[in-house]
Amino acid sequence: MLEEKKVIAEKDAPELQRGIKGWQVTFIGLGGVIGSCYFLGLGLTIQTMGPAVIIGFGIVGVIIYAVMVAYAELLVNLPRKGSFVSYTKEFLGPQWSIGMGWAFWCNWVAYVPSEAVAMATVLQYLTGSTSVTFYIATAVGAMAAITVINSCAVNIFAKIESGLAITKVIIIILFVILAFGIWVGLWGSDEFLGGKINFGGDISFAESMFPKGALIVFTQMTLVLVTCQGTEIVGLAAAESQDPERSVPKACRSVTWRLLGLYIIPIILVLLIYPWDLANDSNPVFADIMNRYDMGFFGTVMSAVVFVAAFSCANTGFYGTVRAMYGLACEGLAPKFLTKLTKNGNPRNCVWFTLACMWVVLVLGLISELTGALETLYGSLLSISGFTGTLAWIGICLSQVVMRRRLRARGYDPRVCLKAKVSDWLEWLPFAGACVQVIALVMLVIEDQLVFGIALAAVVVPMLVRWINVKRGTARDVVMVSEGEKSFDETFPDLTKKGTGKDLA
């Protein structure tokens, strides 16, 4: 077994820039969630699950809360700039960490170009253009814009992304107001609709809620998970916030309730005013609703916002996956050259390395779209993203569980020694959240073996490469940390051994 060496960065060496304000952390987290899959994927989940989709989102809302409070506890008590990868390595081991970290990176490397393609598709729809050249130029231009923004200082990225996120939130609030007006008969419907759209008729409420059976909630859970994924970006951004100890817990908790408001309320209204079996992923369900009730102008607005949402989500995803790769490199789980930072604190090598891979995926994606070689690219990427992204959430939850277990073994009382801790009566929640997510992944194996195989390769291949390097003695065993960062062993010395100090529990 390799003996891990810890290297503290030199005092004058550049570090990741702390240029993100507390309020921007929350909006960056929202930016990673509200992408094209929110507006397009929402229609797909409603079509797939029927009205039961509301239950699926309710379950995922609880999971998100479990992930966020667990992440906040880790980030505040053991501050890191290496994203969740730092915690999975310390508490779950390097072998599992390298699989989860590289899978998270692969997830966004594939997903960001798909958002660029989505932008091209939406703009083509809005302009009525059928030009292939226009389509390709728009996708390439979107990717180029993402490249420029993420090559700049982090504070510039934060300003742009938080502005885009605010725009998306305003549009969702606008839809809620318009949809509520349709439901009560102020406009569009000219009458109070009540529950007759999806819950009327001779069939029972249970049959209306579960037209495809109750099991669909679990077999299609990954679709709901991927629609909500991106909240972990809050943690990535928190590492570069100006006041992490204060802003991280607040942002991690508040983003959960804001997500519930941005998802649950609009979905309830959709089910009250729009037949679930008409929903699809070819056009935003919000736009279809506006068009159905002769509110075409707002339908155009709802379609146009997909362009903004896709760009914003891709932009945030690029930021997140670059920081994840930097974390892997700092933990000795990726090539050393990726640890280099510019004088402004930008992980430029990680940016260019990730960017090169994204351009390859974009080119392959455009070829597949234009030739028809892969007609289900968008849906397949959603499922792959659901699998790999869920692994990151599981890693966060289990890292928090293991940390608490080690604290108790060392003579500490987590209820006393931890800051920004999970509430005492909710200690069980992170572990339960991890278990539910594992069940969802098992259901994916049953539902789509091809997607599962591709996603699994993103996890297994890096683990296999590291195992070979360890056997050959060539694995990098040096961990680079920033000045002031301490490991779990340094922060919480074993109190059960003599000479470690007074019992702090």
Backbone torsions as a table, in degrees:
resi	resn	phi	psi	omega
1	MET	NA	136.6	-178.5
2	LEU	-71.5	142.4	175.0
3	GLU	-91.4	117.7	-174.5
4	GLU	-77.8	133.6	178.5
5	LYS	-109.4	137.8	-179.0
6	LYS	-105.4	125.4	-179.1
7	VAL	-116.8	121.7	178.3
8	ILE	-86.6	132.4	179.2
9	ALA	-62.9	144.7	179.0
10	GLU	-61.3	152.1	-174.3
11	LYS	-59.7	-38.9	-177.7
12	ASP	-91.1	1.0	-179.7
13	ALA	-72.8	145.6	179.5
14	PRO	-65.2	145.7	176.2
15	GLU	-125.1	164.6	176.6
16	LEU	-54.6	128.4	-175.0
17	GLN	-67.9	134.0	174.9
18	ARG	-96.6	85.2	-176.7
19	GLY	-121.7	15.3	-176.8
20	ILE	-108.4	126.2	179.4
21	LYS	-79.7	160.1	-175.2
22	GLY	-56.4	-45.6	-178.1
23	TRP	-66.9	-28.7	180.0
24	GLN	-71.6	-29.5	178.6
25	VAL	-57.8	-45.9	-179.4
26	THR	-63.5	-44.8	-177.5
27	PHE	-71.0	-29.7	174.8
28	ILE	-66.4	-38.7	176.0
29	GLY	-62.6	-42.0	177.2
30	LEU	-65.5	-35.2	179.4
31	GLY	-62.5	-33.3	178.5
32	GLY	-73.3	-18.0	-177.2
33	VAL	-96.3	-44.0	-174.2
34	ILE	-87.4	79.6	177.2
35	GLY	-111.1	-162.5	179.1
36	SER	-62.5	-29.1	-179.2
37	CYS	-71.0	-18.2	173.4
38	TYR	-69.5	-48.7	-175.2
39	PHE	-82.2	-38.9	178.9
40	LEU	-88.6	-43.9	-178.0
41	GLY	-67.4	-26.5	179.2
42	LEU	-62.8	-40.2	176.8
43	GLY	-64.0	-37.2	179.6
44	LEU	-66.3	-42.6	-179.7
45	THR	-67.1	-37.9	178.0
46	ILE	-66.7	-42.5	178.7
47	GLN	-63.6	-37.1	-176.2
48	THR	-77.2	-39.7	-171.8
49	MET	-105.9	-15.4	-175.8
50	GLY	72.3	-162.5	178.9
51	PRO	-56.7	-20.6	178.5
52	ALA	-63.2	-9.6	179.0
53	VAL	-58.1	-30.4	-179.4
54	ILE	-64.5	-34.8	177.4
55	ILE	-69.8	-41.4	177.8
56	GLY	-58.3	-44.8	179.6
57	PHE	-69.6	-30.9	175.9
58	GLY	-64.3	-43.4	177.7
59	ILE	-63.3	-44.7	-179.9
60	VAL	-65.4	-32.5	176.2
61	GLY	-60.1	-40.8	177.2
62	VAL	-66.7	-40.3	178.6
63	ILE	-62.1	-43.9	179.6
64	ILE	-60.0	-42.7	178.8
65	TYR	-61.5	-42.2	178.8
66	ALA	-61.2	-43.5	180.0
67	VAL	-64.9	-44.2	-174.7
68	MET	-68.3	-42.5	179.7
69	VAL	-70.2	-33.7	176.1
70	ALA	-66.6	-42.0	-179.9
71	TYR	-65.6	-41.2	179.2
72	ALA	-61.1	-41.6	179.5
73	GLU	-62.5	-41.5	178.9
74	LEU	-67.4	-47.3	-174.5
75	LEU	-64.4	-38.3	-176.5
76	VAL	-79.1	-39.4	-175.9
77	ASN	-85.0	-26.6	175.9
78	LEU	-133.7	75.5	-176.0
79	PRO	-58.1	134.6	179.5
80	ARG	-141.5	154.1	173.4
81	LYS	-110.4	10.9	-178.1
82	GLY	-104.3	22.8	178.9
83	SER	59.2	-163.0	-176.5
84	PHE	-66.0	-18.5	-179.9
85	VAL	-58.7	-37.6	179.8
86	SER	-60.3	-38.4	-177.8
87	TYR	-77.4	-40.7	179.1
88	THR	-64.7	-33.7	178.3
89	LYS	-69.6	-43.7	-176.0
90	GLU	-70.2	-34.5	-173.6
91	PHE	-108.2	-22.8	179.5
92	LEU	-111.6	-12.2	178.4
93	GLY	102.4	153.4	-176.3
94	PRO	-64.8	-31.5	-176.4
95	GLN	-67.0	-45.7	177.4
96	TRP	-69.7	-37.4	-176.7
97	SER	-64.3	-40.9	-179.0
98	ILE	-66.3	-35.2	177.3
99	GLY	-66.8	-46.9	-179.4
100	MET	-67.0	-41.2	-177.5
101	GLY	-66.1	-47.3	179.7
102	TRP	-69.6	-31.9	176.4
103	ALA	-65.0	-41.5	177.2
104	PHE	-61.5	-41.7	178.3
105	TRP	-64.4	-47.0	178.8
106	CYS	-61.0	-36.5	178.8
107	ASN	-54.3	-52.8	-176.8
108	TRP	-77.2	-30.3	177.3
109	VAL	-61.7	-34.3	176.7
110	ALA	-83.1	-34.2	-172.2
111	TYR	-79.3	-38.2	-178.9
112	VAL	-59.9	-47.3	175.7
113	PRO	-61.5	-33.0	178.7
114	SER	-65.4	-32.3	175.8
115	GLU	-68.7	-35.4	175.8
116	ALA	-63.9	-39.7	176.1
117	VAL	-65.8	-39.1	178.1
118	ALA	-62.8	-39.1	178.0
119	MET	-62.2	-42.4	178.8
120	ALA	-63.2	-40.5	-180.0
121	THR	-64.4	-45.0	-179.2
122	VAL	-65.9	-44.3	-179.0
123	LEU	-65.0	-36.8	176.9
124	GLN	-63.9	-39.6	178.6
125	TYR	-65.3	-43.2	-176.9
126	LEU	-69.5	-35.8	-178.0
127	THR	-88.4	-16.3	-177.7
128	GLY	77.5	10.8	-178.6
129	SER	-74.9	143.9	175.8
130	THR	-117.7	10.5	-176.7
131	SER	-75.2	127.5	176.6
132	VAL	-66.4	-37.2	179.3
133	THR	-62.5	-43.3	177.8
134	PHE	-61.5	-41.6	-179.6
135	TYR	-61.9	-49.7	-178.7
136	ILE	-65.8	-42.9	-178.4
137	ALA	-62.4	-38.2	179.4
138	THR	-66.6	-43.7	179.0
139	ALA	-63.4	-45.0	179.5
140	VAL	-66.2	-40.4	179.1
141	GLY	-64.1	-39.9	177.9
142	ALA	-62.7	-43.0	179.1
143	MET	-65.6	-37.5	178.9
144	ALA	-65.7	-39.6	178.6
145	ALA	-63.9	-41.6	177.2
146	ILE	-61.2	-39.5	179.5
147	THR	-61.8	-47.2	-177.0
148	VAL	-63.3	-45.6	-177.3
149	ILE	-61.7	-43.5	-176.8
150	ASN	-80.8	-5.8	173.7
151	SER	-87.3	-12.6	-179.2
152	CYS	-83.8	177.3	176.8
153	ALA	-63.5	152.3	-174.0
154	VAL	-63.5	-29.8	179.9
155	ASN	-68.7	-30.2	176.0
156	ILE	-69.6	-43.8	175.8
157	PHE	-57.1	-44.5	-176.6
158	ALA	-61.7	-41.8	-179.4
159	LYS	-65.5	-44.9	-178.6
160	ILE	-66.2	-47.4	-175.0
161	GLU	-69.2	-40.1	178.7
162	SER	-65.4	-34.4	176.3
163	GLY	-65.1	-42.6	177.6
164	LEU	-64.7	-40.2	179.7
165	ALA	-63.5	-41.0	178.3
166	ILE	-61.5	-40.4	178.3
167	THR	-58.9	-44.8	-179.6
168	LYS	-64.7	-40.8	179.4
169	VAL	-63.4	-40.6	178.9
170	ILE	-61.9	-41.6	179.9
171	ILE	-64.6	-40.1	179.2
172	ILE	-65.8	-41.1	177.0
173	ILE	-62.8	-39.4	176.8
174	LEU	-60.4	-43.0	178.6
175	PHE	-62.5	-42.0	179.8
176	VAL	-58.6	-44.1	179.9
177	ILE	-64.2	-46.3	-178.6
178	LEU	-66.0	-43.3	-178.6
179	ALA	-66.0	-38.9	177.9
180	PHE	-64.1	-39.8	177.6
181	GLY	-63.4	-37.6	176.3
182	ILE	-64.4	-43.3	-176.1
183	TRP	-63.6	-42.4	-177.3
184	VAL	-86.8	-6.6	175.9
185	GLY	92.7	15.2	178.2
186	LEU	-69.7	-33.2	177.7
187	TRP	-156.6	164.7	176.8
188	GLY	76.9	-68.0	-174.3
189	SER	-87.2	-26.6	-179.4
190	ASP	64.6	12.9	177.2
191	GLU	-160.3	159.9	176.3
192	PHE	-75.3	119.7	-173.5
193	LEU	-83.3	-24.2	-178.6
194	GLY	56.9	-130.1	179.9
195	GLY	-117.0	18.4	-172.2
196	LYS	-74.5	-18.6	-176.8
197	ILE	-64.3	-49.9	-177.8
198	ASN	-117.2	-10.8	-174.7
199	PHE	-123.9	13.3	178.3
200	GLY	-92.9	-172.5	178.2
201	GLY	91.7	-167.9	-174.9
202	ASP	-87.7	-15.0	-177.3
203	ILE	-79.1	157.6	-177.5
204	SER	-72.4	166.4	178.4
205	PHE	-62.0	-40.7	-179.8
206	ALA	-62.2	-41.4	178.9
207	GLU	-68.2	-34.0	177.1
208	SER	-70.1	-38.5	-179.0
209	MET	-71.4	-36.8	-177.0
210	PHE	-121.4	67.0	-178.6
211	PRO	-65.2	-20.7	179.7
212	LYS	-113.3	16.5	179.3
213	GLY	92.6	153.0	-177.3
214	ALA	-70.5	-27.1	-177.5
215	LEU	-65.6	-20.7	-178.5
216	ILE	-59.8	-27.6	-180.0
217	VAL	-60.9	-34.6	-177.2
218	PHE	-93.2	-36.6	-178.5
219	THR	-68.8	-26.3	-179.7
220	GLN	-109.7	18.3	-177.1
221	MET	-61.1	-31.4	-178.5
222	THR	-63.8	-30.3	176.5
223	LEU	-63.3	-40.1	177.9
224	VAL	-70.8	-40.8	179.8
225	LEU	-59.4	-45.1	-177.6
226	VAL	-69.0	-31.5	177.8
227	THR	-64.0	-30.7	-178.2
228	CYS	-98.4	-5.8	-176.6
229	GLN	-70.7	150.1	-175.8
230	GLY	124.2	-13.4	179.9
231	THR	-65.5	-24.7	178.0
232	GLU	-65.3	-15.0	177.5
233	ILE	-62.6	-24.9	175.9
234	VAL	-56.0	-44.2	179.9
235	GLY	-66.3	-39.8	178.2
236	LEU	-63.5	-42.7	179.0
237	ALA	-69.6	-32.4	-177.9
238	ALA	-62.1	-31.9	178.4
239	ALA	-62.0	-20.5	-178.1
240	GLU	-116.4	15.1	177.4
241	SER	-81.5	159.2	-174.4
242	GLN	-77.8	-24.0	-179.5
243	ASP	-139.9	69.7	-172.2
244	PRO	-61.3	-36.6	-176.1
245	GLU	-64.6	-29.9	179.7
246	ARG	-93.4	-40.6	-172.5
247	SER	-82.3	-30.2	-175.8
248	VAL	-63.1	-55.0	180.0
249	PRO	-58.9	-41.3	-179.0
250	LYS	-63.3	-45.5	-178.1
251	ALA	-67.5	-42.8	-177.3
252	CYS	-64.1	-37.3	179.8
253	ARG	-78.5	-43.0	-175.6
254	SER	-69.0	-32.0	-178.8
255	VAL	-63.2	-30.2	178.6
256	THR	-64.0	-48.8	-177.8
257	TRP	-69.7	-34.6	178.3
258	ARG	-68.8	-36.1	177.2
259	LEU	-66.2	-40.0	177.6
260	LEU	-60.7	-40.3	178.3
261	GLY	-67.4	-37.2	-177.8
262	LEU	-78.3	-17.6	-179.7
263	TYR	-108.2	-56.6	-172.0
264	ILE	-62.3	-49.2	-178.2
265	ILE	-62.7	-49.6	177.4
266	PRO	-60.3	-38.4	-179.0
267	ILE	-66.0	-41.7	177.3
268	ILE	-58.3	-44.1	180.0
269	LEU	-66.6	-38.0	177.0
270	VAL	-59.4	-45.7	-178.3
271	LEU	-68.2	-24.1	-179.7
272	LEU	-82.1	-22.0	-174.0
273	ILE	-125.0	-0.9	-174.9
274	TYR	-140.4	128.3	178.3
275	PRO	-60.0	127.1	-174.2
276	TRP	-62.2	-31.2	-175.9
277	ASP	-76.9	-4.0	175.5
278	LEU	-93.1	-12.1	-178.6
279	ALA	-69.9	146.7	178.0
280	ASN	-158.4	179.9	-177.9
281	ASP	-106.9	13.4	179.8
282	SER	-84.0	-21.1	177.8
283	ASN	-151.8	147.7	-179.8
284	PRO	-55.0	132.3	-179.2
285	VAL	-62.0	-31.6	177.1
286	PHE	-61.9	-41.2	179.3
287	ALA	-67.6	-41.3	178.7
288	ASP	-60.2	-37.8	179.7
289	ILE	-66.2	-45.3	179.2
290	MET	-61.7	-41.4	179.6
291	ASN	-67.2	-36.4	-179.4
292	ARG	-63.2	-34.1	-178.0
293	TYR	-102.5	29.2	173.7
294	ASP	55.8	42.3	175.6
295	MET	-122.0	59.4	-171.3
296	GLY	-58.5	-35.7	-179.7
297	PHE	-59.9	-46.3	179.4
298	PHE	-70.2	-26.8	174.3
299	GLY	-63.3	-40.2	176.8
300	THR	-64.9	-40.5	178.5
301	VAL	-61.8	-43.9	-179.3
302	MET	-66.5	-31.5	175.8
303	SER	-73.1	-41.4	-177.9
304	ALA	-64.9	-32.5	-177.1
305	VAL	-65.9	-21.4	176.8
306	VAL	-60.6	-35.3	178.4
307	PHE	-62.0	-47.1	178.4
308	VAL	-64.2	-43.1	-177.4
309	ALA	-64.2	-43.1	-179.4
310	ALA	-64.6	-43.4	179.5
311	PHE	-63.8	-43.7	-179.2
312	SER	-63.8	-46.2	-178.3
313	CYS	-65.3	-40.4	177.7
314	ALA	-64.8	-39.4	179.4
315	ASN	-63.0	-46.0	178.3
316	THR	-66.9	-40.4	179.0
317	GLY	-62.6	-38.8	177.2
318	PHE	-61.1	-47.9	177.7
319	TYR	-56.9	-47.7	-176.1
320	GLY	-65.0	-42.7	-175.8
321	THR	-73.7	-30.3	175.0
322	VAL	-65.3	-42.5	178.9
323	ARG	-67.4	-34.2	177.1
324	ALA	-66.0	-40.7	177.9
325	MET	-65.9	-38.4	176.1
326	TYR	-61.6	-40.9	177.5
327	GLY	-63.0	-41.9	177.7
328	LEU	-60.6	-43.0	-178.8
329	ALA	-66.1	-41.1	179.1
330	CYS	-64.9	-28.8	-179.9
331	GLU	-88.6	6.1	179.9
332	GLY	76.9	18.0	-176.7
333	LEU	-108.1	6.9	176.3
334	ALA	-148.1	163.6	-177.7
335	PRO	-52.5	143.9	-174.0
336	LYS	-63.0	-33.3	-176.3
337	PHE	-61.9	-17.8	179.9
338	LEU	-78.4	-6.0	177.9
339	THR	-84.9	-8.8	-175.1
340	LYS	-72.0	135.3	177.6
341	LEU	-116.7	153.1	173.9
342	THR	-77.2	174.0	178.5
343	LYS	-62.9	-24.8	179.5
344	ASN	-88.4	4.4	177.9
345	GLY	81.7	24.7	179.6
346	ASN	-101.5	126.9	178.8
347	PRO	-75.2	69.7	-170.2
348	ARG	-59.3	-40.3	-180.0
349	ASN	-62.6	-39.5	176.6
350	CYS	-64.0	-37.5	179.6
351	VAL	-62.1	-49.5	-175.9
352	TRP	-70.6	-37.1	178.4
353	PHE	-63.9	-47.0	179.0
354	THR	-66.0	-41.1	-179.4
355	LEU	-60.3	-43.0	-179.8
356	ALA	-60.0	-42.2	179.1
357	CYS	-67.2	-37.9	179.8
358	MET	-66.3	-38.0	178.3
359	TRP	-64.9	-36.8	177.0
360	VAL	-62.4	-45.9	179.7
361	VAL	-64.0	-39.8	179.7
362	LEU	-61.5	-45.9	179.6
363	VAL	-61.5	-46.6	179.2
364	LEU	-63.5	-38.5	179.0
365	GLY	-65.0	-42.1	178.2
366	LEU	-64.3	-40.9	178.5
367	ILE	-62.4	-43.8	-179.2
368	SER	-66.5	-35.9	178.6
369	GLU	-67.7	-42.7	-174.8
370	LEU	-77.0	-30.5	-179.2
371	THR	-92.6	-13.6	-178.3
372	GLY	77.1	15.6	-178.1
373	ALA	-69.2	-28.8	179.8
374	LEU	-136.5	90.2	-173.2
375	GLU	-75.2	-23.3	-176.7
376	THR	-105.7	34.8	-177.5
377	LEU	-56.5	-47.9	-175.6
378	TYR	-63.0	-49.6	-179.1
379	GLY	-64.8	-38.7	180.0
380	SER	-65.7	-40.8	179.0
381	LEU	-64.8	-34.9	177.0
382	LEU	-62.0	-44.2	-178.9
383	SER	-68.5	-41.9	178.4
384	ILE	-63.2	-43.5	178.4
385	SER	-62.5	-37.7	178.4
386	GLY	-61.2	-40.1	-178.8
387	PHE	-70.4	-53.7	-175.0
388	THR	-68.7	-37.8	178.6
389	GLY	-67.3	-36.0	178.3
390	THR	-63.8	-33.6	177.4
391	LEU	-59.5	-38.3	178.4
392	ALA	-63.3	-43.2	179.0
393	TRP	-64.2	-41.8	178.3
394	ILE	-61.5	-42.3	179.5
395	GLY	-60.9	-41.0	178.9
396	ILE	-63.5	-48.1	-178.9
397	CYS	-61.8	-47.1	-177.8
398	LEU	-68.3	-32.6	177.6
399	SER	-63.3	-41.5	178.4
400	GLN	-65.8	-40.4	179.8
401	VAL	-63.2	-45.8	-179.6
402	VAL	-66.3	-38.6	178.8
403	MET	-59.2	-45.5	179.2
404	ARG	-64.9	-38.4	179.4
405	ARG	-63.3	-41.5	178.7
406	ARG	-68.3	-35.9	178.1
407	LEU	-60.0	-46.1	-179.8
408	ARG	-64.4	-38.8	179.6
409	ALA	-65.5	-24.3	-178.9
410	ARG	-95.0	3.7	175.5
411	GLY	95.9	12.0	179.4
412	TYR	-98.5	156.0	172.2
413	ASP	-108.9	106.9	-177.5
414	PRO	-55.1	-27.8	-179.3
415	ARG	-69.1	-16.2	-177.0
416	VAL	-110.9	-43.1	-170.0
417	CYS	-85.5	-15.0	-175.8
418	LEU	-95.2	146.1	173.3
419	LYS	-102.3	154.0	178.9
420	ALA	49.7	41.9	-172.0
421	LYS	-83.4	161.4	172.7
422	VAL	-65.1	138.6	-179.3
423	SER	-53.9	144.4	-176.1
424	ASP	-56.6	-37.7	-176.7
425	TRP	-82.3	-0.7	177.9
426	LEU	-119.3	20.8	-178.9
427	GLU	-58.4	-29.3	-176.9
428	TRP	-77.6	-16.1	-169.3
429	LEU	-63.8	-47.2	179.7
430	PRO	-57.8	-41.2	179.1
431	PHE	-66.4	-42.3	178.6
432	ALA	-63.1	-39.5	177.8
433	GLY	-61.9	-40.6	177.9
434	ALA	-63.8	-40.6	-179.5
435	CYS	-63.9	-43.0	179.6
436	VAL	-63.1	-38.5	179.6
437	GLN	-68.2	-37.2	176.1
438	VAL	-61.7	-41.6	177.8
439	ILE	-60.7	-41.2	179.3
440	ALA	-62.0	-38.3	179.1
441	LEU	-68.6	-37.5	176.7
442	VAL	-62.5	-40.4	178.0
443	MET	-63.2	-35.4	177.5
444	LEU	-63.2	-38.6	177.7
445	VAL	-58.6	-41.5	-179.5
446	ILE	-68.7	-37.7	-172.3
447	GLU	-79.6	-42.7	-173.3
448	ASP	-146.0	94.9	-176.7
449	GLN	-68.6	-33.4	-179.1
450	LEU	-65.1	-49.3	178.7
451	VAL	-61.5	-41.8	178.2
452	PHE	-60.2	-41.6	-179.2
453	GLY	-64.0	-43.2	179.3
454	ILE	-64.5	-45.8	-179.7
455	ALA	-64.7	-39.6	-179.7
456	LEU	-64.1	-34.6	179.1
457	ALA	-62.0	-35.9	179.2
458	ALA	-64.1	-23.2	179.1
459	VAL	-91.7	-46.0	-171.5
460	VAL	-73.8	-40.9	-176.2
461	VAL	-59.0	-49.8	177.3
462	PRO	-61.3	-36.6	178.3
463	MET	-64.5	-40.1	179.6
464	LEU	-66.5	-42.1	179.3
465	VAL	-61.6	-43.5	179.7
466	ARG	-65.9	-40.7	179.9
467	TRP	-59.6	-41.6	178.0
468	ILE	-64.5	-43.7	-179.8
469	ASN	-64.8	-37.2	177.4
470	VAL	-64.5	-43.8	179.1
471	LYS	-62.7	-35.9	-179.5
472	ARG	-83.0	-10.9	-178.9
473	GLY	77.8	20.9	-177.6
474	THR	-108.9	2.5	179.7
475	ALA	-69.0	137.8	180.0
476	ARG	-75.5	125.1	-173.7
477	ASP	-114.4	18.3	-179.4
478	VAL	-104.4	126.5	178.4
479	VAL	-104.8	123.8	179.8
480	MET	-98.0	122.1	179.3
481	VAL	-123.6	158.0	179.0
482	SER	-80.2	158.1	179.7
483	GLU	-60.7	132.1	179.9
484	GLY	96.1	-16.7	178.4
485	GLU	-79.7	137.8	-178.8
486	LYS	-125.6	149.0	176.5
487	SER	-75.7	172.7	176.8
488	PHE	-61.7	-41.7	-179.2
489	ASP	-62.2	-37.7	-179.6
490	GLU	-75.3	-36.3	-177.7
491	THR	-74.9	-37.9	-177.5
492	PHE	-127.5	77.6	178.7
493	PRO	-62.9	152.1	-175.6
494	ASP	-66.7	114.9	-178.9
495	LEU	-83.3	-9.9	-179.7
496	THR	-82.1	-10.2	178.5
497	LYS	-100.7	147.0	-177.9
498	LYS	-66.7	144.6	175.9
499	GLY	84.4	8.9	-178.9
500	THR	-96.0	-2.5	176.1
501	GLY	110.3	-178.9	-177.9
502	LYS	-69.8	143.9	178.3
503	ASP	-65.4	113.5	-177.8
504	LEU	-83.9	-9.2	-177.4
505	ALA	-78.2	NA	NA
